[in-house]
Amino acid sequence: MTYFQWQTPNSTAPGSERGKNIVFNQDRGIHLHLFIRKYKEMDGKTEPYIYIGKGNTVEYEGEKLITVTMELENDVLASLCTEFTKRV
């Protein structure tokens, strides 16, 4: 996996400082680190986030909920990608 799509919280607009840091991260010298989890909770326990690596925004759309496409600096292991995309 080379690209990852993510949505900001619905209070983040592209014109806000936070939005600009996400949308224009490379121009602003901002390093975006990606942590993901498949489920918020499992069996009543909060699931931990897993560090995927750094990425850079290559495309975005929307207002007050920005859909961001990031290009990851390193490919995600195939086994981890399968784990996060298969139904359990």
N, C-alpha and C positions, 0 to 999 in steps of 0.2 A: 504494500500500500504506500503510495507516494503522496496522495492528497487526502485531506480530511475536511469535512464540512461541519461547521459549528454555528450555533445561534447564540447571540448575546442575550443577557437579560432584557426584558421588554422595556426597561427604562434607559437603555443605552442607545443614543442617537449618533449617527456618523459625525455630526458637527460638535459634539461634546468632546472634552479633552480625552476622556476614556475611549470614546469612539474613534477619535483621530489616532490615538496610540495603537489601537487594534488595526484599523484600516491602513494606516500609513506607517506600520511598525518599522520597516527597513529605513525609510527616510528619516524617522525620528530616533533611530538607534535603540529601539525597544526590542528586547528578546522575548518572544512568545514561547512559553513552555507549556506543553500539552499534557494534562493529566486526565485520564478517563476512567470510568467504571461502568460496568454493564447494568448493574442494578443499584438503586439507592440502598435498599435493604434486602436481606435474605435471611429467612428464619428468625426475624426479629432483631437481627444485628445489622448495623450500618456497615456497608461494604467499603473497603479501602479504595482509594484511587491508585491507578498504575501510571507511572511516568512513561510517556511515549517518546518524548524528545522535543526538539525545537522545531518551529515552523514559521513560515512567512506568509502573510496575506497576499494572495494573487488575484482575488476577485471578491466583491462584496455587493450586496443589494439590500434594500429595505431601509425603513426609518423606524426608530424606537423598537426595534428588534432587527438586528442586522444579521443576515445570513452571510457567513464568511467562509471562503474556501482557502485553506492553507496548504502550501506545499511543504511537506515535511523535509527536514534536512537529511534524515536517514529513513530508509524503508523500515516498516514495522515487520517483525518476524511473522512469517506465514501462520505459524501455530497460534500466535496471539491474535492475529487478524481473524482467523477462523473462530476462535473462542468468543470474540466480541460480536461476530456477525451471525452465528448459528443460533437457532432457537433451542431453548432448553425447557 
